[in-house]
Amino acid sequence: MLNLALTLAFGLVAAAVGLSLYRLLRGPSAPDRILALDTLYINTIALLVLLGIQLASPLYFEAALLIALMGFVGTVALSKYLLRGDIIE
């Protein structure tokens, strides 16, 4: 039962990654692209967590935590650049 649920989850999250990538490439404006990038890294975290569950390895959870940290910093920096035109004041 767990294997079926993991397979279904992998498929749905992979579809979400594809849709986020489409919005990132075709977004009509910069805020849409920033939001798509934010969603893309969250979906990547979900894929890593699912892989960690499937392989029973804590290494993937640590990688997901690092990606979450870097993604948050990147989103904040891009949003600040979009609002003010510079990152560091």
C-alpha positions as CSV (number, residue, x, y, z in Angstrom):
1,M,0.0,0.0,0.0
2,L,2.9,2.4,0.8
3,N,4.5,1.7,-2.5
4,L,1.3,2.6,-4.4
5,A,0.9,5.8,-2.4
6,L,4.5,6.8,-3.0
7,T,4.2,6.1,-6.7
8,L,1.1,8.2,-6.9
9,A,2.7,11.0,-4.9
10,F,5.8,11.0,-7.1
11,G,3.6,11.3,-10.2
12,L,1.5,14.1,-8.8
13,V,4.5,16.1,-7.5
14,A,6.4,15.6,-10.8
15,A,3.3,17.0,-12.6
16,A,3.4,20.0,-10.2
17,V,7.1,20.5,-11.0
18,G,6.3,20.5,-14.7
19,L,3.5,23.0,-14.3
20,S,5.8,25.2,-12.1
21,L,8.5,25.0,-14.7
22,Y,6.1,26.0,-17.4
23,R,5.0,29.1,-15.4
24,L,8.6,30.0,-14.7
25,L,9.5,30.0,-18.4
26,R,6.3,31.5,-19.7
27,G,5.2,33.8,-16.8
28,P,3.8,37.1,-17.9
29,S,5.5,39.1,-15.3
30,A,8.4,39.0,-12.8
31,P,6.3,38.4,-9.7
32,D,4.7,35.4,-11.5
33,R,8.1,34.0,-12.2
34,I,9.3,34.5,-8.6
35,L,6.3,32.7,-7.3
36,A,6.8,29.9,-9.8
37,L,10.4,29.6,-8.7
38,D,9.3,29.5,-5.0
39,T,6.7,26.7,-5.9
40,L,9.4,24.9,-7.9
41,Y,11.7,24.6,-4.9
42,I,8.9,23.6,-2.6
43,N,8.0,20.8,-5.0
44,T,11.6,19.8,-5.2
45,I,11.6,19.5,-1.4
46,A,8.5,17.3,-1.6
47,L,10.3,15.0,-4.1
48,L,13.3,14.7,-1.9
49,V,11.2,13.9,1.2
50,L,9.3,11.3,-0.8
51,L,12.6,9.8,-2.0
52,G,13.9,9.7,1.6
53,I,10.8,7.9,2.7
54,Q,11.1,5.4,-0.2
55,L,14.8,4.7,0.4
56,A,14.6,5.1,4.2
57,S,17.6,7.4,4.2
58,P,17.9,10.5,6.4
59,L,20.4,12.1,3.9
60,Y,17.5,13.2,1.6
61,F,15.8,14.9,4.5
62,E,18.9,16.9,5.2
63,A,19.2,17.9,1.6
64,A,15.6,19.0,1.6
65,L,16.3,21.2,4.6
66,L,19.3,22.8,2.8
67,I,17.2,23.5,-0.3
68,A,14.4,25.0,1.9
69,L,16.9,27.3,3.5
70,M,18.5,28.4,0.2
71,G,15.1,28.7,-1.5
72,F,13.8,31.0,1.3
73,V,16.9,33.3,1.0
74,G,16.6,33.3,-2.7
75,T,13.0,34.2,-2.7
76,V,13.5,37.0,-0.2
77,A,16.5,38.4,-2.2
78,L,14.5,38.3,-5.5
79,S,11.5,39.9,-3.9
80,K,13.6,42.7,-2.4
81,Y,15.3,43.3,-5.7
82,L,12.0,43.5,-7.4
83,L,10.6,46.0,-4.9
84,R,13.7,48.3,-4.5
85,G,16.0,47.6,-7.4
86,D,18.9,46.5,-5.1
87,I,19.5,43.7,-2.6
88,I,21.9,45.2,-0.2
89,E,21.3,48.8,1.0
